[in-house]
């Protein structure tokens, strides 16, 4: 015959144990991610279109939850001529990332990253700083440690057969080694620690009560 007290004890402790495991997952994930990052070969900047990498300013290293700037300083007139020159000589069906037609120097730029908080997200309009150069600037905050990638994209407008179309191309990838910031992680995730302590205390009380 089953002991009712033992059954009640088990039914109360199981949800508490499940929640404890659930709360421990983010901590385990962050630790494993940082260990893997130490064994990765990191190329800080990978250009997807063959132009001078100096047009992009981004750090190779950063600290979790501490913001920094990413800049793109681009001569859009020159880039449009470069792409149009390649498109005009390549064989049919071959292009740069599917770009066809006559590319306009009027472009938009955006950056994206899975583990970043980005100000001014989405495509940004072109603002000339001097001559034909345009400077785009973003403030980003890394929210996870390890090697975190920022995608830098251009929105190109091309005219083909008297029709305009917008094509999004990958200009570059910035791979940034983000150092773990445990103190700031605790600040942003204090509620997890508080809930964990509360559940441990509740589990101990339940155990003491039914013991």
URKA-V619082 format. One record per backbone hydrogen bond with DSSP energy under -0.5 kcal/mol. NH is the residue of the N-H (numbers start at 1). CO is the residue of the C=O. If there is no record, write none. Layout:
[[NH	CO] [NH	CO]]
This chain:
[[4	2] [7	3] [8	4] [9	5] [10	6] [11	7] [12	8] [13	9] [14	10] [15	11] [16	12] [17	13] [18	14] [19	15] [20	16] [21	17] [22	18] [23	19] [24	20] [25	21] [26	22] [27	23] [28	24] [29	25] [30	26] [31	27] [32	28] [33	29] [34	30] [35	31] [36	32] [37	33] [38	34] [39	36] [40	37] [42	40] [43	41] [44	42] [46	173] [47	45] [48	171] [49	171] [51	49] [55	52] [56	53] [57	71] [58	56] [62	177] [64	179] [65	142] [66	63] [67	65] [68	140] [70	138] [71	57] [72	136] [73	55] [74	72] [74	134] [76	74] [76	132] [79	75] [80	76] [81	77] [82	78] [83	79] [84	80] [85	81] [86	82] [87	83] [88	84] [89	85] [89	86] [90	86] [94	91] [96	99] [97	95] [99	96] [102	159] [103	101] [104	157] [107	105] [108	155] [109	124] [110	153] [112	151] [116	113] [117	141] [118	116] [119	139] [121	118] [124	109] [129	133] [130	133] [133	130] [134	74] [135	127] [136	72] [136	134] [138	70] [140	68] [140	138] [141	117] [143	115] [144	115] [146	178] [148	146] [148	176] [150	174] [151	112] [151	149] [152	172] [153	110] [153	151] [154	169] [155	108] [156	154] [156	167] [158	156] [158	165] [159	102] [160	158] [160	163] [163	160] [165	158] [167	156] [169	154] [169	167] [171	152] [171	169] [172	152] [173	46] [174	150] [175	44] [175	173] [176	148] [176	174] [177	60] [178	146] [178	176] [179	62] [179	177] [182	180] [185	181] [186	182] [187	183] [188	184] [189	185] [190	187] [192	189] [193	189] [194	190] [195	191] [196	192] [197	193] [198	194] [199	195] [200	196] [201	197] [202	198] [203	199] [204	200] [205	201] [206	202] [207	203] [208	204] [209	205] [210	206] [211	207]]
